[in-house]
Structures are given as C-alpha cells and as structure tokens.
Amino acid sequence: MFGCFEVFIHSFFFSSPLHPRTGNVHDEIIAALGLHEWQFSMAVSIFFVSYVTLEIPSNLILRRVPSNLWLGGLVLAFGLISTATIFAKEFWQLLLIRLALGAAEAGLFPGLVFYLTQYWYNVRLFSFLFLPNIFTDL
C-alpha cells in the first residue's frame, strides 16, 4: 500500500498537467522540429482538449471496469505515448501525440484519486495532500 501511495504522490507533484514540464525543453523541441512559438504553444495547449473532454467518461468507465485493469492500462498507455514523443518529426505528429497523451492522462490522475479515496483513505484526510499543490504553480 505504501508503494502505491509514493507513486501517486510523485505523479501528483511532478506530473500534474498544470506543471510547466514542457517549459524545460522549450528550446530543444523548437530547434529539433523547426517549430514557431505559436506551434509550440498549440502543441502544449492541445493536451488539455482531450484531457478535459475525457476526464469524466474515463472515471465512469472506472466504475464498471476493475481498477487494476483500467488504471494499469492507462499507465501503460501513458508511458508508451510519452515515449512516442521522441519519434515526432513534424508539427502534426507532435499534435497527435500530445492529444493522445491528454487522453491517456485524463483518466489516470482522477482515477487514482477516486480509487484511493474509495478504498484506502478518508476523503478529508486525503484532501490535505492537495493543499501544497496549490502553491506549486505560482
């Protein structure tokens, strides 16, 4: 149980979709793909289209499919799609990969929160873990 909790905390603080993780490789991606600033901004922003759209349907699926299959599949898909980013050679490929990455991550974080609050932890106690994340993106 403790190992799952550590992975969740790490993914929450370092892989939050609001975390500026793409800003660290901004110059490298623009140089490698020959992008303009607006293209890079679009590639970063398109992630949220699929993330916001598929967040609720993914959690509805979690109620019907066993959590080990659904969350495990999402983790596997997220890893494979993240790895596929290195194969993007053109702008449209980067857009498709970022859109798919948003779809994979849409169910992962909310699904983990739902799973942990349903089965392991008290919701009020668990909510205190989210307080530090308010200040991470300031």
N, C-alpha and C positions, 0 to 999 in steps of 0.2 A: 504494500500500500504506500509506503513512504517513497519508493522509487517513482511511482506514477505521479505522486504529488510534486516531486522535484522536477520532473519533466514538464509538468503543467506550469509550474511557477516560472521555469526558464522560458517556455514558449510564450507565456503571458507578458513577461517584461522585455524580452528581446525579439519576439516575432509578432508583436501586435501590429495590425495593419496600419495603425496610426504612427508607428515608429518610423522615423526617417531613414530606414535602412538602405533605400536606393540612393540616397544622397551621398553615401560614402563612395559609390562607384560612378557617380555622375559623369565625371570627365572621361573615365575609361570607356564607358558604354557609348558616349557620344563620339569618341575618337574611333573606336573599333567598328561601329556600324555606320559612321558618317552621318549622324543624325543632326538635325537642327534642335534648338532649345524647345520649340513647340512640340516637336515629335517626341522628345524625351518626356515632356510633361504629359502628353497624351498617353504614352505608354505606361507611365506611373498611375495616371488617373483612371484608366480603363479597368484596372484591377477592381476598383470599387463598384463598377457597374454590375459585374457578376457577383461580387461579394454581397452587396446589399440585396440584390434580387433573389439570390438562392439561400440566404441565411435562414429564413423561416421554413421554406419547404424542406431543407435539409434536416432541421430539427423535428419536423413532423415525420419524416422517414425514420428518424432515430427512435421514435415511439413504437414503430412497427417492426423494425429490424433489430436483431440483437446488437447491443452496443459494441461488443468486441469485433463483430464483422464490419459494422458501419464505420466506427472510428478508426479501426485498423486499416480499412480500405482508403479512408480519407488521408491518413498519414502516409500510406504508400503512394497514393496519387500525388499528394503534395510534394513528396520527395522526388518522384520521377519528373514531375513538371518543373520543379525548381532546377533539376539537373538539365532538363531540356533547354534551359535558357542559354547555355553555352553554345548551342547549335544554331541560335538565331543569327542569320547573316544579313537580313533585311528588316526594314521597319515593320512590314505587315506580319512577319514571323514573330517579332517581338510582341506585337499587339495581341496576336492569337495566344501566345504563351502566357502573357500577363492576364488575359481574360480567363484562360483555363486555370491559372493559379488562383485567381479570385474565386472561381467556382469550387476548387478543392479546399481552399481555406475557409470558405463560407460556413461550412458545417463543422469544421474542426474545433475552433475555439469555443463557439457557443455550445457545441455538443459536449465538450469536456466540462464546461461549467454546469450544464444540465446534468450530466452523469454524476459529477462529484457532489452536487447539491442533492440529488435524489437518493443516493445510496450511501454516501460516506460521511458527509459533513453537514452540520447545521447551517442553514442558509444565512442566519445573522452572523454567525462566527465566520463563515466563508466570505461574507461581504466586506469584512475588514481587510481582506487581502487585496481588494481593488482600490483602496484608498491611495497607496503610493503611486499607482499608475496615473492618477490624475496629474501628478507633477512631472512625469517623465517627458512629456512633450512640450513643456513650457519653454 
